[in-house]
Amino acid sequence: TLHYGFTFVPANPGDFPIIYCWDGNSNPAVTQWATLNSLLSLASTNATNRRMVTPNILIKAIYAGVTTAPGTDKSYKFELLKSQTATGLSATITGMNTSESMVLSQANFINISATDYPNTEITPTGSPSAMKPKVSYLAALA
C-alpha cells in the first residue's frame, strides 16, 4: 500500500498539484493510461475518457516517478494527452533512473477546458521492469 503526505508551497500564488499514484504494478508489455482526476486503475486497452473535476486549467509541468527503475536500455514515457492527442508535455524515465520532469515556459502552458479529456499515457520501451507509476502535474486556474 502506498502512503503519501506532502506540503505544497507554490512558487506562484494560485499554482496547485494534480497527483496520480497507482498501487498496482504496471504491465511493462503494453501502453497504459491514467486519468488525472481519480485513483482509477490503469487502463491497458484504450485511453479511457474522464472529465476533469476542475475544468479550465493551465498545465505547467509534469513530474513522473516509478518505484522500480526500468533497467538498462529500457524506459517509461509519461505523456499528457488532451482529448487523446499528444500535447508534447512528457517525461521519460530511462535506465536506472526513477524520476524525471519537464517544465514548460509560460508561452507553452497547456490549456485544459471543460470539454477536454486529459489523461496520462504511459508507454514502455524495451520491456522495462514492472513498476508502480506516480505522476503529478503543476497546474493553475486558466
Secondary structure, 3 states (H helix, E strand, C coil): CCCCCCCCCCCCCCCEEEEEECCCCCCCCCCEEEECCCCCCCECCCCCCCCCCCCCEEEEEEEEEECCCCEEEEEEEEEEEECCEEEEEEEEEEECCCEEEEECCHHHCEEECCCCCEEEEEEEECCCCCCCEEEEEEEEEC
